[in-house]
Amino acid sequence: RQVGSASESEHANLNQQAYDLFQQAYESLNLSKGELGEQYKSLVSKRDSKSRKQLQQVKSQYVTTYLMLGRVLFEQAKTVESDHALYEQKLSEAAKAFDEVATKYRNFSAGLYATLLEGECYQLMGDDNRALSYFKELLQNPDQKSPVVRRLKTTALARAIEAWLHLDPQTGPDRSIQTAEEWIKTKRGNEDRSPAWLDFRFSLAKAHLAKSKIAQKDKDSERALKAARDIAKELSRRRSDVQKKAQTFLVAMGRESVAPVESTSVDDVQSFPQARDAAKTALDAMKLSNTTVSILSAQLKQVKKAARRAEMESRMEQQR
């Protein structure tokens, strides 16, 4: 049987496997969060240098685990998109988890990341106005130097452009293009090669295309169309997560014909995209399970009781 002939049942089975892996990861992380909280309480009143160092390590692990709980729910939602009610339930649960992290750790990178992901949750649920409030909060962050903050702001701008285009097809394109051009002027080093920047550039291409459709003058429409095409061409030649989307974008514009990214056979790519996407989702689930194991491993080093160690080792084995 050819690889390209995956059935709907296989697609559903891969999504179910991914869903189950995410559920196992969530349960393990939730237990770890509670245990780390107890460790924190036992260390917070101690003043010796060893305890203070352990306290910082536990706090870091706690915040990471807290954020990962939301990530697991966020990724788990993608496995049930066909079930609208469950999809929105998981996204709502993820948004709540991200909100808790953002509220408690707003001035830390984890809190900023949680703010971005909370906005993405509401955007996926169709609430662009609410999503924009989170993206704008990040864009208004005064830090222009931190690579982490700049990466988050770049992604927030990409998502904001999507929201502006959807909410107001008339003024959204100009607002998106103007804001994007201002951000491009602040570019530092080679950050334009990062996945976040490439994603942002793809959103900008969409804004130019939208502009071409509403421009009053033909020359303005052609100029916007050329800008959209030039960006998409550049992205279509660079191997990245947006490469295939850029190629599809060019084909949809009706001016380019480009080969699919992941196969030398057009027929193969057209016949197994759903299976490939589901497999990627399953792979993402396994990656998160590996992250869970890493968190538990770090936590295990500080556990002395044999029974507790055995319990944690058992949970780690379930994630493998």
N, C-alpha and C positions, 0 to 999 in steps of 0.2 A: 504493500500500500504506500502511496506517495505521502510525503510529509505534509504537502499542501492541502490534503483533503480531511482536515479535522472536522468532526461533527459538532453539532450544537450540544450534544450530551457531554462530549469531551470538554468543551468550553465551560459548561456548567460545573463539571467535576473539578476542573482546575480551580475555578473560583471558590468552590466549596472547600477544597483543600487549603486554599489561601485563607479563607475566612476562619477555618478551624485553627490554623497556625497563629493567626492574629489573636484569637480568643485565648489560646494557651499563653501567648506572650503577655497579654493583658493581665491574666490572673497571676502570673509569676511576678510581674512588675508591681502589681497592686500589693501583693504580700511584701515585696521588698520595700516598698514605700513605707509601709507600716513599721517594719523592722528598723529601717533607717531612722524613722522618726523617734523610736524608742532609744536607739543608740545616741541620737543627738541630745535627747533629754538627759541621758546619763552622763554626758560629757560637758554640757553647757556650763555647769557650775564649777568645773575643775579649772585650776589656774596653772598647773605645771605645763611646761613646754611640750611634752609628749602628748598630753591630752588636748592641748590647743591645736596641735598639728592634726591629730586624729579628727578633731571637731570640724576643721576645714575640709578634710577629705570626705567626711560623712555628709556635710552640708552640700558639697559639690555633687556627690552621688545621689543625694536626695532630690536636688533640683533637676538633675539629668533624668532620673526615674520619673519624676512628676511630669516632665515635658514629654517623655517617651510614652506615657499612658495616653496622652492626647494624640500623639502620632499614630499609635496603634489603632485607635478608634477611627482616625482620619483615613488611614490606609484601608482599614477593614470595610469602611463605607463603600470604597470603590469596587469591592467584590460583590456588592448587592445593588448595583445601580438599577437593575431591572425591577427590583422590589422597592417602589417609591417610598412607601411608609417606613420600611426598615432603613433605607438609604438616608432619609432625613433624620431618623432617630439616631443613627450612628454619628451623623454630622453634628447634630445638636449636642450629643454627649461629648464629642470631641471639642466643640466650641466652648462648652462649660469648663472642661479640663484646661483648655488653653487660657480661658479667662482667669481661672484661679492662679495659674502660673504668672500671667501678665500682671495681675493685681499685686501679688506678693513680691515679685522680682522685676518690677517695671524698669529699674535702672540697671539691670544686668542683661547680658546678651540673650540668656534664656527667656527673659521676659519680653524682649523685643521680638524674638523669633516666635514666641507664643502669640503676640499681637498680630503678626503677619498671618499666621496659620488660622487664627480665629476669624480674621477677615476673609480668608479663602473659604472657610466653612460656610459663612453666610453668602458668599458669592455663588458657591455651588448650590446653595439652597434657593438661589434666585433673588436674594435681597441685596441688590447692588448698592442701594443707598446706605444700608447698615455696614456693608463691607467697606465702603469708601471711608467711613469714619475711622476705621482701623488703619487703612492704608495711608490716609492723610496724617494720622498721628505719627506714623513712622517717617513720612516724608518731611514732617516739620521738626524732626529730631535735629538739633543743631550740630551734632557730631559729623564733620565732613572728612575726618582723617581715618577713623577706625575701619580697616578692611571689612570686618564683620558687619558693622553698621551700614557701610556703603553697599555691601552685597544685599542686605535686607531691604534697604531703601530702593535699590535697583529693581528687585523683584516686586516690591510694593508699587512702584511706578508702572511696571508692566501690567499688574493686575488692575491698577487704577485706570489705565488707558482702556482696558477691556470694559470696565464699568462705565466710563464716560461715553464710549461709543455706543453702548447698549442703551443707556439712559436718555441720551440726547443726540440723535443722528445728525442734527443740524449744527450745533455748537461743539459737540464732542470731538470731532476731528481736529479742529483748530486748537482747541484747548490741549488736546493730547500732543499734537505736534510741537506746539510752543513750549510746553512743559518738558517734553523729551529733549528738545534742542538745548534748553537751558541746562539740563542735567548732563548732556553730552559734553558741554563746555567744561565741566568740572572733572572729566575723566582723569584718572591717575594711573600712571604706569601702563601695564598691560592688562588692566582689569576688563578691557573690552573683549578679551578672549575667554572670560569666565562664562559658565553656563547661565548665570543670572543675567549677564549683559546680553548674551545672544538671545535669550528669551525676551528681554526688553526690546531688542532691535526688531524682533518678529512682531511684537505688538505695535511698534512704530510703523512697520510696513502696512499693517492692517489700518492704521489711522490714515496713512497716505492714500490707501485705496478707497477708504470711506470718503475722504476729501475729494477724490476725483469724481465721485458720483454725485456730489452736491455743488461742485464749483459752477459758478454762473458763466464763466468764460471758458471757451474750448482750450485756450492756451494754459489756463490754470489747471484744468482737468488733466491735460496731457502731462504737465509738469508733475502733478501729484502721482499720476499713474507711473511715470518713469521712476520717481523716487521709491515707490512701493516695489517696483520690479527690480530696481538696482539692489535694494536691501535684500530682497528674497533671493536674488541670484547669488549674492555673496554668501548668504546663509546656506543655500542649497549645495554649495561646494565644500562646506566645512563640516566635517564629521562631528555631530553633536546631537543632543536630544531634540533639537528643532530642525535638523536637516531634512527629515522626511516631510515635516509639516511645511517647510519652505518650498520644497519641490511640488507638493500638492497644491500649495497656494499659487505657484507659477502656472501650473496646468489649468487651474480654475480661472486664472486671468485670461486664458486663451491665447497667450502669446509665446508660450514656451512648451517644449516637450522634453521631459527629463526622465532618466531611468530611475526606478525605485531604488531605495537606499540599500536594502538588506538582502537583495537577491539579484542574480543576473537574469532571472526569468520573470517577465511581467505576469505571466499566468500564475506562477507560484505565489507571488506577493498578493495578488488579488484574491487568492483562494484561502489563505490562512491568516489574515490579519487579526481576526477575533481570537484565534487560538494563541497567536504570538502575544497579544496583549494580555490574555489570561495567564500565560506562562510567565510573563514579566511580573504580573501581580503576585503570582505564587513565589517567584524569586525574591521580590521585595519582602514578602512575608518571612521567608527564610533568613534574609538579611537582618530583619528586625529581631527574629528569634536569636540570631547570633549576638546581636547587641544585648539582648536580655541576658544571655549567658555571660557576656563580658561584665555586665553590671553585677550579676550574682557572684562571679569569680572574685571581683574586687571586694565585695562585701564579705565573702567567705573568709578572707584573710584575717578579719577582725573578730571572727566568731570562735570562741574557745570551747563551748559546750559540745560534747560529742553528738548528742541527740539533735541539736540545732544544725550542726554541720552535716549530719546525715540527711536531714530533711532538705537542706538547701542543695546538696549534691544530687538528691533525687529530682528536685525541680529543674536543676541544670540539665540532667540527663533527658528529661521530658522535652526540653527545648532543642535538643540536638537532633 
